[in-house]
Amino acid sequence: MSRDSAALPRSRWARIAARLDAYERLIRLDRPIGTLLLLWPTLTALWIATSGSPSVVVVVIFVLGTLLMRSAGCAMNDYADRNFDAFVERTRNRPLARREIEPWEALALAAVLALAAFLLIVRFNRFTALLSIPALAIAIAYPFFKRFFVLPQAFLGIAFSFGIPMAFAAVYGGVPAGGWWLFAANFFWVFAYDTEYAMVDRDDDLKLGLRTSAIALGRFDVPAVMACYAIYLGMLLLVGRMQSLGPFFYAGVLVATLLALWHYVLIRKRERAGCFRAFLGNHWLGLAIFAGTVADYAMRAPQWPPRWLAL
C-alpha cells in the first residue's frame, strides 16, 4: 500500500475527530458551568419536594435531562448568534463563528438533544410533560430576545429556573406554593449572575447594537446585581421556613451570602476578568444551597445512609 493511500484513512479520521470536537465545543461539554448552574437549583427542588428522599432513577433522569437541555440551548444560542459571535472577544472562537460546522448542523443537534430530554421525562406524569413544552419554547426564544428586549437576562431567569417546577411536578403531579417561591427566588439569582456575564461583553455588545441588562442598567449594574442576590437569599430564607428546614440549610444560605459578598469585590470595578470570575463562582453559590439542603434532610433521616442512596 502506498504512502498516499495509507494517509487517506488517517485524514478521514482526522476530519471526523475535528467535527466531533466542534460539536463538543458547540454544546459546551468542555465548559460545564452552565449545566451546574441549572443543576444545583433543580436538585435542590427535587430534595425539598421528596423531603430528602428522591430515588436514584429520578435523580439520574433530572441530571441527564439538565445536561441535554443545556446542551440543546447552547446549540440554539450559537445558531442565533452566529453572525455576532465572531465580533465578540469571548465568543469569537466558537465553532459556528469560525465556520467549523454549518448552521443546519447546530439546529439538528439541538433538536436531537431536546427530543432525548423529552423522552427522559415521559415516564413522569402528564403535568411534568406539559411543563416541558413552555420550557423548550423559552429555551428556543431566549437567544433572539437580545435583539429587541431590553432585559433578556430576565427572560433567561425564567428559562434557567424551569427545572424547579418540573422537579416538584414530577413528585406531586403539580407545583405547590413552596415550589413557585423557590422558582421566583431562583429567577433573581439567574438575573444576578447573567448580568455579571453580560458585564464581560458590554463593550462588544454596545458596538453590535445588542441589548443586555448590563447595558440597560448602566452605572446601576453593580447595585442591581447585589440587590438581586439579596432578594434571592432572602426568599430562600422564606422557603426554608415554609418547608421547615433546619440549621444545615441556613448554614448553606450563610455560605452563599458570603460568596455573594465576594462577588461584589470582584465586580465593583467592572473589569472583564473580575466579572467573569464572579459569574463562574456562582457554581459554588448554588452548590452551597444544595449541599445545605441535602445535609439538613440527611441529618433528620432515621437511618444511614439515607433512602435516596438506595437503589
Secondary structure, 3 states (H helix, E strand, C coil): CCHHHHHHHHHHHHHHHHHHHHHHHHCCCCCCHHHHHHHHHHHHHHHHHCCCCCCHHHHHHHHHHHHHHHHHHHHHHHHHCCCCHHHCCCCCCCCCCCCCCCHHHHHHHHHHHHHHHHHHHCCCCHHHHHHHHHHHHHHHHHHHHCCCCCCHHHHHHHHCCCHHHHHHHHHHCCCCHHHHHHHHHHHHHHHHHHHHHHHHCHHHHHHHCCCCHHHHHHHHHHHHHHHHHHHHHHHHHHHHHHCCCCHHHHHHHHHHHHHHHHHHHHHCCCCHHHHHHHHHHHHHHHHHHHHHHHHHHHHHCCCCCCHHHCC
